Amino acid sequence: MKMHIGVDDTFGLIHSIDTTTANIHDIVPSAKLKAEKIKASIRAKVEHPFRYIKKVFGYSKVRYRDLAKNNNQLHLLAAFINLLIGEKYILV
């Protein structure tokens, strides 16, 4: 299974997620995400959420249950990641 994300270029927050099976090439879902057109300029911002997914939440190896179940879990993780990333932009 693969997770493809679209990230906001200002704050680095995830705005779109697409999950596919592992045999789908990476270029196929890229038409749905903003990151492909300006990939080089925001590569670091796209990699940041994956660091949270793998290191903070321990989601580096996943058991494939069903694409829909894994997709729901990744959407929940993306919401938590947006909270963690967006926390530094909150004015107190």
N, C-alpha and C positions, 0 to 999 in steps of 0.2 A: 504494500500500500504506500502511496505517496501523498504528501500534503503540499499543495501549492497555495501560497498566500499573496495577497496584495497589501502593501504597506503604505501608509500615509507618508509623504516625503518630508513633512514638517516635523511631526511628533514621533513618527515611527510606530504608530498604532496600526493594528491589523484591521483592514476594512473589508476584505473578502477572502473567502476560503474555498478551495476546491480540492476534494480528495478523489483520487483515482486508484485503480489497481496498479500494481508495479509494472505490468507489461505495457502500459501506455507511455509513449515518449513525452518528454518534458515540454516540447514545443506545442503539443496539441492543446492543452488547457490555457496556454499563455495568452490566447486571444481574449479570454475572459478577465484577465488581470491587467492592471495598469503598469506593472513593473517591467514588462518585456521591452517596451519602447525606450525606456531610459534606465535600463538595467545597470549599466556601469556606474551611474552616478549615485544610486541608492542601494547598492549591493550590501553595504554594511548595515543599513537599517533593516533590510530584509533578513539578514543573518541573526540579528539580535533576538527576535522572538523565538527562533529555533534554538538559541542557546538556553532560553528560559524553559522551553519545552523539554529539552534533553537533560539539562543539568539541574534545574530547580525542581521540576516535577518528575524527573526520572523516566521520561517517556522516550528513551533512546531506542529501545527494542519493544515492539508491540506485538501482542498476540492477535492475529487476525480472526476476529469473531464474525463480523459481517461488516460490509462497507458502511451501512447505515449506522450501526452501533459505534464503530470507530469514528465516523464522521461527527456524530453527536458529542462524543467525548472530546474530540479536537476542537469543536466549537466552544465547548465549556472551557477548555484550556486557553483558547484564544481570548475569551472574555476575562479570565484571570490575568493573563499576560497584559492585556490592555489596562487593567487596573494597576498592575505593578509598574508598567512603563509610564502611565499617565499620572501616577502618584507624585512624581517630581514636578509636574506642571500645575498642581493645585496651589492656589494662593490661600494662605492661612491668615 
